[in-house]
Amino acid sequence: MYNLFISAEMKSYIDIVMQAHATFHYDETGKTVGDLHNKKIIHLQSSGGIYHNGDTNEHVEDLGDKYLRMMLNLMGIKDYQGIFAEGMDHDPMHAVEILDQAYAKAEMAGKEF
């Protein structure tokens, strides 16, 4: 996470691949219709703060995850999973544990990918 958003490189990538008649098209009413079907996405993200613990509304501050989910959905990708390594600045004494938990989640998700 970069300033509650995605990195500039990821934003550029989305801008490059989000192309009409390649990853989406417009229907007769002008509505966007995604063309990338049966695709899966695993979004891996780390942050110093905590945004997805389920106890608060802090997830609303994670604009990057929302943006990626929305853009990929517009391209037709519905199978989206987020894996978050969060709180490493908030709790540096447990940073290794936080990363290990995220690695384990990513490994499990990769087996189903």
KOLKOL-884922 format. One record per residue: residue number from 1; residue in three letters; y, z, x of N, C-alpha, C in turn. Coordinates in nm, 2 decimals. Layout:
BEGIN
<pos NUM | code ALA | ny Y | nz Z | nx X | cay Y | caz Z | cax X | cy Y | cz Z | cx X> .
...
END
This chain:
BEGIN
<pos 1 | code MET | ny -0.12 | nz 0.00 | nx 0.08 | cay 0.00 | caz 0.00 | cax 0.00 | cy 0.12 | cz 0.00 | cx 0.09> .
<pos 2 | code TYR | ny 0.22 | nz -0.09 | nx 0.06 | cay 0.35 | caz -0.09 | cax 0.13 | cy 0.46 | cz -0.07 | cx 0.03> .
<pos 3 | code ASN | ny 0.53 | nz 0.04 | nx 0.04 | cay 0.64 | caz 0.07 | cax -0.05 | cy 0.60 | cz 0.05 | cx -0.20> .
<pos 4 | code LEU | ny 0.49 | nz 0.11 | nx -0.24 | cay 0.44 | caz 0.10 | cax -0.37 | cy 0.39 | cz -0.04 | cx -0.42> .
<pos 5 | code PHE | ny 0.38 | nz -0.13 | nx -0.32 | cay 0.35 | caz -0.27 | cax -0.35 | cy 0.24 | cz -0.32 | cx -0.26> .
<pos 6 | code ILE | ny 0.22 | nz -0.45 | nx -0.25 | cay 0.13 | caz -0.51 | cax -0.15 | cy 0.20 | cz -0.55 | cx -0.03> .
<pos 7 | code SER | ny 0.13 | nz -0.59 | nx 0.07 | cay 0.19 | caz -0.63 | cax 0.20 | cy 0.25 | cz -0.77 | cx 0.17> .
<pos 8 | code ALA | ny 0.35 | nz -0.81 | nx 0.26 | cay 0.41 | caz -0.94 | cax 0.25 | cy 0.31 | cz -1.05 | cx 0.27> .
<pos 9 | code GLU | ny 0.21 | nz -1.03 | nx 0.35 | cay 0.11 | caz -1.13 | cax 0.37 | cy 0.03 | cz -1.15 | cx 0.25> .
<pos 10 | code MET | ny -0.01 | nz -1.05 | nx 0.18 | cay -0.08 | caz -1.06 | cax 0.06 | cy 0.00 | cz -1.13 | cx -0.05> .
<pos 11 | code LYS | ny 0.13 | nz -1.09 | nx -0.06 | cay 0.22 | caz -1.16 | cax -0.16 | cy 0.23 | cz -1.31 | cx -0.13> .
<pos 12 | code SER | ny 0.24 | nz -1.34 | nx 0.00 | cay 0.24 | caz -1.49 | cax 0.04 | cy 0.12 | cz -1.56 | cx 0.00> .
<pos 13 | code TYR | ny 0.00 | nz -1.49 | nx 0.02 | cay -0.13 | caz -1.55 | cax -0.01 | cy -0.14 | cz -1.58 | cx -0.16> .
<pos 14 | code ILE | ny -0.10 | nz -1.48 | nx -0.24 | cay -0.10 | caz -1.50 | cax -0.39 | cy -0.01 | cz -1.62 | cx -0.43> .
<pos 15 | code ASP | ny 0.11 | nz -1.62 | nx -0.37 | cay 0.20 | caz -1.73 | cax -0.40 | cy 0.15 | cz -1.87 | cx -0.36> .
<pos 16 | code ILE | ny 0.07 | nz -1.88 | nx -0.25 | cay 0.01 | caz -2.00 | cax -0.21 | cy -0.11 | cz -2.04 | cx -0.30> .
<pos 17 | code VAL | ny -0.19 | nz -1.95 | nx -0.34 | cay -0.31 | caz -1.99 | cax -0.42 | cy -0.28 | cz -2.00 | cx -0.57> .
<pos 18 | code MET | ny -0.18 | nz -1.94 | nx -0.61 | cay -0.14 | caz -1.94 | cax -0.76 | cy -0.07 | cz -2.08 | cx -0.79> .
<pos 19 | code GLN | ny -0.15 | nz -2.18 | nx -0.81 | cay -0.10 | caz -2.31 | cax -0.83 | cy -0.15 | cz -2.37 | cx -0.96> .
<pos 20 | code ALA | ny -0.05 | nz -2.42 | nx -1.03 | cay -0.09 | caz -2.49 | cax -1.16 | cy -0.18 | cz -2.61 | cx -1.13> .
<pos 21 | code HIS | ny -0.28 | nz -2.63 | nx -1.21 | cay -0.38 | caz -2.73 | cax -1.20 | cy -0.48 | cz -2.71 | cx -1.09> .
<pos 22 | code ALA | ny -0.47 | nz -2.59 | nx -1.02 | cay -0.57 | caz -2.56 | cax -0.92 | cy -0.64 | cz -2.43 | cx -0.96> .
<pos 23 | code THR | ny -0.56 | nz -2.33 | nx -0.98 | cay -0.62 | caz -2.20 | cax -1.02 | cy -0.59 | cz -2.16 | cx -1.16> .
<pos 24 | code PHE | ny -0.50 | nz -2.23 | nx -1.23 | cay -0.47 | caz -2.21 | cax -1.37 | cy -0.41 | cz -2.34 | cx -1.42> .
<pos 25 | code HIS | ny -0.40 | nz -2.34 | nx -1.55 | cay -0.33 | caz -2.45 | cax -1.62 | cy -0.26 | cz -2.40 | cx -1.75> .
<pos 26 | code TYR | ny -0.18 | nz -2.48 | nx -1.81 | cay -0.11 | caz -2.44 | cax -1.93 | cy -0.18 | cz -2.51 | cx -2.05> .
<pos 27 | code ASP | ny -0.20 | nz -2.44 | nx -2.16 | cay -0.26 | caz -2.50 | cax -2.27 | cy -0.14 | cz -2.57 | cx -2.35> .
<pos 28 | code GLU | ny -0.18 | nz -2.63 | nx -2.47 | cay -0.08 | caz -2.71 | cax -2.55 | cy 0.03 | cz -2.63 | cx -2.60> .
<pos 29 | code THR | ny 0.02 | nz -2.49 | nx -2.60 | cay 0.13 | caz -2.41 | cax -2.65 | cy 0.21 | cz -2.35 | cx -2.53> .
<pos 30 | code GLY | ny 0.17 | nz -2.39 | nx -2.41 | cay 0.24 | caz -2.34 | cax -2.29 | cy 0.19 | cz -2.21 | cx -2.23> .
<pos 31 | code LYS | ny 0.08 | nz -2.16 | nx -2.29 | cay 0.02 | caz -2.04 | cax -2.24 | cy -0.06 | cz -2.06 | cx -2.11> .
<pos 32 | code THR | ny -0.05 | nz -1.97 | nx -2.02 | cay -0.13 | caz -1.98 | cax -1.90 | cy -0.28 | cz -1.95 | cx -1.92> .
<pos 33 | code VAL | ny -0.36 | nz -2.04 | nx -1.87 | cay -0.51 | caz -2.03 | cax -1.89 | cy -0.57 | cz -2.03 | cx -1.75> .
<pos 34 | code GLY | ny -0.64 | nz -1.93 | nx -1.71 | cay -0.70 | caz -1.92 | cax -1.58 | cy -0.82 | cz -2.02 | cx -1.56> .
<pos 35 | code ASP | ny -0.84 | nz -2.07 | nx -1.44 | cay -0.94 | caz -2.17 | cax -1.42 | cy -1.05 | cz -2.11 | cx -1.32> .
<pos 36 | code LEU | ny -1.03 | nz -1.99 | nx -1.27 | cay -1.13 | caz -1.93 | cax -1.18 | cy -1.22 | cz -1.83 | cx -1.26> .
<pos 37 | code HIS | ny -1.33 | nz -1.88 | nx -1.30 | cay -1.42 | caz -1.81 | cax -1.38 | cy -1.54 | cz -1.76 | cx -1.30> .
<pos 38 | code ASN | ny -1.61 | nz -1.65 | nx -1.34 | cay -1.73 | caz -1.60 | cax -1.28 | cy -1.70 | cz -1.56 | cx -1.13> .
<pos 39 | code LYS | ny -1.58 | nz -1.51 | nx -1.11 | cay -1.54 | caz -1.46 | cax -0.97 | cy -1.53 | cz -1.31 | cx -0.98> .
<pos 40 | code LYS | ny -1.55 | nz -1.25 | nx -0.86 | cay -1.54 | caz -1.10 | cax -0.85 | cy -1.43 | cz -1.07 | cx -0.75> .
<pos 41 | code ILE | ny -1.36 | nz -0.96 | nx -0.77 | cay -1.26 | caz -0.92 | cax -0.67 | cy -1.28 | cz -0.77 | cx -0.65> .
<pos 42 | code ILE | ny -1.29 | nz -0.73 | nx -0.52 | cay -1.28 | caz -0.59 | cax -0.49 | cy -1.15 | cz -0.57 | cx -0.41> .
<pos 43 | code HIS | ny -1.06 | nz -0.49 | nx -0.46 | cay -0.93 | caz -0.46 | cax -0.40 | cy -0.95 | cz -0.33 | cx -0.32> .
<pos 44 | code LEU | ny -0.94 | nz -0.33 | nx -0.19 | cay -0.94 | caz -0.21 | cax -0.11 | cy -0.80 | cz -0.18 | cx -0.07> .
<pos 45 | code GLN | ny -0.76 | nz -0.05 | nx -0.09 | cay -0.63 | caz -0.01 | cax -0.06 | cy -0.62 | cz 0.13 | cx -0.01> .
<pos 46 | code SER | ny -0.54 | nz 0.15 | nx 0.09 | cay -0.52 | caz 0.29 | cax 0.15 | cy -0.37 | cz 0.32 | cx 0.13> .
<pos 47 | code SER | ny -0.35 | nz 0.45 | nx 0.11 | cay -0.21 | caz 0.50 | cax 0.10 | cy -0.20 | cz 0.65 | cx 0.15> .
<pos 48 | code GLY | ny -0.08 | nz 0.69 | nx 0.19 | cay -0.06 | caz 0.82 | cax 0.23 | cy -0.05 | cz 0.92 | cx 0.11> .
<pos 49 | code GLY | ny 0.00 | nz 0.87 | nx 0.00 | cay 0.00 | caz 0.95 | cax -0.12 | cy -0.12 | cz 0.93 | cx -0.21> .
<pos 50 | code ILE | ny -0.11 | nz 1.00 | nx -0.32 | cay -0.22 | caz 0.99 | cax -0.42 | cy -0.17 | cz 0.93 | cx -0.55> .
<pos 51 | code TYR | ny -0.23 | nz 0.82 | nx -0.59 | cay -0.19 | caz 0.74 | cax -0.71 | cy -0.29 | cz 0.72 | cx -0.81> .
<pos 52 | code HIS | ny -0.42 | nz 0.74 | nx -0.78 | cay -0.53 | caz 0.71 | cax -0.88 | cy -0.63 | cz 0.82 | cx -0.89> .
<pos 53 | code ASN | ny -0.58 | nz 0.95 | nx -0.89 | cay -0.68 | caz 1.06 | cax -0.91 | cy -0.71 | cz 1.09 | cx -1.05> .
<pos 54 | code GLY | ny -0.65 | nz 1.03 | nx -1.15 | cay -0.68 | caz 1.05 | cax -1.29 | cy -0.61 | cz 1.17 | cx -1.35> .
<pos 55 | code ASP | ny -0.55 | nz 1.26 | nx -1.27 | cay -0.49 | caz 1.38 | cax -1.32 | cy -0.34 | cz 1.36 | cx -1.36> .
<pos 56 | code THR | ny -0.28 | nz 1.26 | nx -1.31 | cay -0.14 | caz 1.24 | cax -1.34 | cy -0.11 | cz 1.10 | cx -1.38> .
<pos 57 | code ASN | ny 0.02 | nz 1.07 | nx -1.40 | cay 0.06 | caz 0.93 | cax -1.43 | cy 0.11 | cz 0.86 | cx -1.30> .
<pos 58 | code GLU | ny 0.07 | nz 0.92 | nx -1.19 | cay 0.12 | caz 0.86 | cax -1.06 | cy 0.07 | cz 0.71 | cx -1.04> .
<pos 59 | code HIS | ny -0.04 | nz 0.68 | nx -1.11 | cay -0.09 | caz 0.54 | cax -1.09 | cy 0.01 | cz 0.44 | cx -1.14> .
<pos 60 | code VAL | ny 0.11 | nz 0.48 | nx -1.22 | cay 0.21 | caz 0.38 | cax -1.27 | cy 0.30 | cz 0.34 | cx -1.15> .
<pos 61 | code GLU | ny 0.30 | nz 0.42 | nx -1.05 | cay 0.39 | caz 0.39 | cax -0.93 | cy 0.32 | cz 0.29 | cx -0.84> .
<pos 62 | code ASP | ny 0.19 | nz 0.26 | nx -0.86 | cay 0.12 | caz 0.16 | cax -0.77 | cy 0.14 | cz 0.03 | cx -0.83> .
<pos 63 | code LEU | ny 0.25 | nz -0.03 | nx -0.80 | cay 0.29 | caz -0.16 | cax -0.85 | cy 0.20 | cz -0.27 | cx -0.79> .
<pos 64 | code GLY | ny 0.15 | nz -0.26 | nx -0.67 | cay 0.07 | caz -0.36 | cax -0.61 | cy -0.06 | cz -0.38 | cx -0.68> .
<pos 65 | code ASP | ny -0.13 | nz -0.27 | nx -0.71 | cay -0.26 | caz -0.29 | cax -0.78 | cy -0.24 | cz -0.35 | cx -0.92> .
<pos 66 | code LYS | ny -0.13 | nz -0.31 | nx -0.99 | cay -0.10 | caz -0.38 | cax -1.12 | cy -0.07 | cz -0.53 | cx -1.10> .
<pos 67 | code TYR | ny 0.01 | nz -0.56 | nx -1.00 | cay 0.04 | caz -0.70 | cax -0.97 | cy -0.08 | cz -0.78 | cx -0.94> .
<pos 68 | code LEU | ny -0.17 | nz -0.73 | nx -0.85 | cay -0.29 | caz -0.81 | cax -0.82 | cy -0.38 | cz -0.83 | cx -0.94> .
<pos 69 | code ARG | ny -0.40 | nz -0.72 | nx -1.01 | cay -0.48 | caz -0.73 | cax -1.13 | cy -0.43 | cz -0.84 | cx -1.23> .
<pos 70 | code MET | ny -0.29 | nz -0.83 | nx -1.25 | cay -0.23 | caz -0.93 | cax -1.34 | cy -0.24 | cz -1.07 | cx -1.29> .
<pos 71 | code MET | ny -0.21 | nz -1.09 | nx -1.17 | cay -0.21 | caz -1.23 | cax -1.11 | cy -0.35 | cz -1.29 | cx -1.11> .
<pos 72 | code LEU | ny -0.45 | nz -1.21 | nx -1.07 | cay -0.59 | caz -1.25 | cax -1.07 | cy -0.64 | cz -1.28 | cx -1.21> .
<pos 73 | code ASN | ny -0.59 | nz -1.20 | nx -1.31 | cay -0.63 | caz -1.22 | cax -1.45 | cy -0.57 | cz -1.35 | cx -1.50> .
<pos 74 | code LEU | ny -0.45 | nz -1.38 | nx -1.46 | cay -0.38 | caz -1.51 | cax -1.50 | cy -0.46 | cz -1.63 | cx -1.44> .
<pos 75 | code MET | ny -0.53 | nz -1.61 | nx -1.33 | cay -0.61 | caz -1.71 | cax -1.27 | cy -0.75 | cz -1.72 | cx -1.32> .
<pos 76 | code GLY | ny -0.78 | nz -1.63 | nx -1.41 | cay -0.91 | caz -1.63 | cax -1.48 | cy -1.01 | cz -1.53 | cx -1.42> .
<pos 77 | code ILE | ny -0.97 | nz -1.45 | nx -1.33 | cay -1.06 | caz -1.35 | cax -1.26 | cy -1.05 | cz -1.22 | cx -1.34> .
<pos 78 | code LYS | ny -1.16 | nz -1.19 | nx -1.41 | cay -1.16 | caz -1.07 | cax -1.49 | cy -1.24 | cz -0.95 | cx -1.43> .
<pos 79 | code ASP | ny -1.33 | nz -0.98 | nx -1.34 | cay -1.41 | caz -0.88 | cax -1.28 | cy -1.34 | cz -0.83 | cx -1.15> .
<pos 80 | code TYR | ny -1.26 | nz -0.72 | nx -1.18 | cay -1.17 | caz -0.66 | cax -1.07 | cy -1.21 | cz -0.52 | cx -1.06> .
<pos 81 | code GLN | ny -1.22 | nz -0.48 | nx -0.93 | cay -1.25 | caz -0.34 | cax -0.90 | cy -1.16 | cz -0.29 | cx -0.79> .
<pos 82 | code GLY | ny -1.10 | nz -0.18 | nx -0.81 | cay -1.01 | caz -0.12 | cax -0.71 | cy -1.08 | cz 0.00 | cx -0.64> .
<pos 83 | code ILE | ny -1.07 | nz 0.00 | nx -0.51 | cay -1.13 | caz 0.12 | cax -0.43 | cy -1.01 | cz 0.17 | cx -0.35> .
<pos 84 | code PHE | ny -0.98 | nz 0.30 | nx -0.36 | cay -0.86 | caz 0.35 | cax -0.31 | cy -0.89 | cz 0.47 | cx -0.21> .
<pos 85 | code ALA | ny -0.84 | nz 0.46 | nx -0.09 | cay -0.84 | caz 0.57 | cax 0.01 | cy -0.70 | cz 0.62 | cx 0.01> .
<pos 86 | code GLU | ny -0.69 | nz 0.74 | nx -0.06 | cay -0.56 | caz 0.79 | cax -0.09 | cy -0.54 | cz 0.93 | cx -0.04> .
<pos 87 | code GLY | ny -0.42 | nz 0.97 | nx 0.00 | cay -0.38 | caz 1.10 | cax 0.03 | cy -0.39 | cz 1.14 | cx 0.18> .
<pos 88 | code MET | ny -0.40 | nz 1.04 | nx 0.26 | cay -0.42 | caz 1.07 | cax 0.41 | cy -0.29 | cz 1.13 | cx 0.47> .
<pos 89 | code ASP | ny -0.18 | nz 1.10 | nx 0.42 | cay -0.06 | caz 1.17 | cax 0.47 | cy -0.04 | cz 1.30 | cx 0.39> .
<pos 90 | code HIS | ny -0.08 | nz 1.30 | nx 0.27 | cay -0.06 | caz 1.42 | cax 0.19 | cy -0.16 | cz 1.53 | cx 0.24> .
<pos 91 | code ASP | ny -0.28 | nz 1.49 | nx 0.29 | cay -0.37 | caz 1.59 | cax 0.34 | cy -0.44 | cz 1.54 | cx 0.47> .
<pos 92 | code PRO | ny -0.36 | nz 1.53 | nx 0.58 | cay -0.41 | caz 1.47 | cax 0.70 | cy -0.54 | cz 1.54 | cx 0.76> .
<pos 93 | code MET | ny -0.56 | nz 1.67 | nx 0.72 | cay -0.68 | caz 1.74 | cax 0.77 | cy -0.81 | cz 1.68 | cx 0.71> .
<pos 94 | code HIS | ny -0.80 | nz 1.61 | nx 0.60 | cay -0.91 | caz 1.55 | cax 0.54 | cy -0.91 | cz 1.40 | cx 0.54> .
<pos 95 | code ALA | ny -0.83 | nz 1.34 | nx 0.63 | cay -0.82 | caz 1.19 | cax 0.63 | cy -0.95 | cz 1.12 | cx 0.66> .
<pos 96 | code VAL | ny -1.03 | nz 1.18 | nx 0.75 | cay -1.16 | caz 1.12 | cax 0.79 | cy -1.25 | cz 1.12 | cx 0.66> .
<pos 97 | code GLU | ny -1.25 | nz 1.23 | nx 0.59 | cay -1.33 | caz 1.24 | cax 0.47 | cy -1.29 | cz 1.14 | cx 0.37> .
<pos 98 | code ILE | ny -1.16 | nz 1.13 | nx 0.35 | cay -1.10 | caz 1.04 | cax 0.25 | cy -1.15 | cz 0.90 | cx 0.28> .
<pos 99 | code LEU | ny -1.14 | nz 0.86 | nx 0.41 | cay -1.18 | caz 0.72 | cax 0.45 | cy -1.33 | cz 0.71 | cx 0.43> .
<pos 100 | code ASP | ny -1.41 | nz 0.81 | nx 0.47 | cay -1.55 | caz 0.80 | cax 0.46 | cy -1.59 | cz 0.78 | cx 0.31> .
<pos 101 | code GLN | ny -1.53 | nz 0.85 | nx 0.22 | cay -1.56 | caz 0.83 | cax 0.08 | cy -1.52 | cz 0.69 | cx 0.03> .
<pos 102 | code ALA | ny -1.41 | nz 0.64 | nx 0.07 | cay -1.37 | caz 0.50 | cax 0.04 | cy -1.47 | cz 0.40 | cx 0.10> .
<pos 103 | code TYR | ny -1.51 | nz 0.42 | nx 0.22 | cay -1.61 | caz 0.33 | cax 0.28 | cy -1.74 | cz 0.33 | cx 0.20> .
<pos 104 | code ALA | ny -1.79 | nz 0.45 | nx 0.16 | cay -1.91 | caz 0.46 | cax 0.08 | cy -1.90 | cz 0.39 | cx -0.05> .
<pos 105 | code LYS | ny -1.78 | nz 0.40 | nx -0.12 | cay -1.76 | caz 0.33 | cax -0.24 | cy -1.76 | cz 0.18 | cx -0.22> .
<pos 106 | code ALA | ny -1.70 | nz 0.14 | nx -0.11 | cay -1.69 | caz 0.00 | cax -0.08 | cy -1.83 | cz -0.06 | cx -0.05> .
<pos 107 | code GLU | ny -1.91 | nz 0.02 | nx 0.02 | cay -2.05 | caz -0.02 | cax 0.05 | cy -2.13 | cz -0.04 | cx -0.07> .
<pos 108 | code MET | ny -2.12 | nz 0.06 | nx -0.17 | cay -2.19 | caz 0.05 | cax -0.29 | cy -2.14 | cz -0.07 | cx -0.37> .
<pos 109 | code ALA | ny -2.01 | nz -0.09 | nx -0.38 | cay -1.95 | caz -0.21 | cax -0.45 | cy -2.00 | cz -0.34 | cx -0.39> .
<pos 110 | code GLY | ny -2.01 | nz -0.34 | nx -0.26 | cay -2.05 | caz -0.46 | cax -0.19 | cy -2.19 | cz -0.50 | cx -0.22> .
<pos 111 | code LYS | ny -2.28 | nz -0.40 | nx -0.25 | cay -2.42 | caz -0.43 | cax -0.29 | cy -2.43 | cz -0.50 | cx -0.42> .
<pos 112 | code GLU | ny -2.33 | nz -0.47 | nx -0.51 | cay -2.33 | caz -0.53 | cax -0.64 | cy -2.25 | cz -0.66 | cx -0.64> .
<pos 113 | code PHE | ny -2.18 | nz -0.69 | nx -0.54 | cay -2.09 | caz -0.81 | cax -0.53 | cy -2.17 | cz -0.94 | cx -0.54> .
END
